[in-house]
Each structure stands twice: as C-alpha cells, then as structure tokens.
C-alpha cells in the first residue's frame, strides 16, 4: 500500500483550506482555518473526530504542522 496525499485546496466549509492523506482504507482530513486575529488554526480529523490540532501565525506553518501531524496520526491509526 502507498500513502496518498490530496493537495491543499480552498474550502468554504472550513473558511480556509483542506487537504487529505490516505493509506489503504484510512483517510484523514487536514484542515487550516483562517482566524480573524491573524492566526491560523489547523486540525487533523478522522471521520468527525479531531485527533490533533494547534494554532500558528502563518498559513504555511499551519499546513506544515497539519501535514506532519497527519502523517504521524495515520501511521498510528494504521499500525
């Protein structure tokens, strides 16, 4: 099996961007939401459960954190 990454795209449902990472039948959503106070909230979502998240001061940093946490969580979930 291979890990597949669905690239970041604007997503009106989260007022920001969303991406995905998948391995076999497991899929995790990666979400970055633009906050009004110049911060960016990121989350890794498994089905409807947020399994990790945080707040950063740049969109690039938020995407990077979400990608790293998503890969780590995916391998923990699949293992």
N, C-alpha and C positions, 0 to 999 in steps of 0.2 A: 504494500500500500504506500501511497505517496501523500505528502502533505500538500494541500492546495490552498492558495491564498487568493481571495477575491479582493481586488483593489479598492482603495478608498474612493467613495463617490458621495456627492451631496445627497442628503436625505432629509426631507422636510419633516418626517415623523419624529426625528430627534433634534431638530433645529441645529443641524451640524452635518457630520459625515459618518458614514458607516462602511465597514469592510467585514470580511469574514475569513475564517480559517477552518479547514476541514481535514479530517483524517478518517478514512473509511466511512462509516455511517455517522460519525460525530461531527457536529458543526457548531462553532462558536461565533457569535456576533461581536464585533469590535465597534464601539460607538464613541464618538467625540462630540460633545455638545458645547456650543459657544455660550458662555455665561455673560451676563450684562456687565459684570465688574472686571472685564478684561482678563478673565481666566477661562480655562478650558477643562471641562470635566470629562474623564474617559472611563469607560466601563468595558468589562468582558462579560458577555451574557450567554448563559447556557439555558436554552429554552426561554423561560421567563425569569430565571434567577440570575441576579448579578453576583458573579463569583469573585470579582476583583475590580477595583476602581481607584481613582485618585483625582487630584486637581493639579494642573500645571499652569504656567504663564504663557505658553505658546502652543499653537496647533501642532507644530512639528514635534515638539516634546510629548504632547498628548498622544499623537499617533504612534510614536516610537514606544512609549510606555505601554500602550494598549497592545501593540504587536508582540512585544516581549512577554507580557503577562498572558496573552492569548496562547502563544506557543507553549509556555510553561504549563498553563492550565490544561491545554489539550493533551499533552503527554501525561499529565497526572490523571486525567479522566480516562484515557485510553488504556493506560498501563494496568 
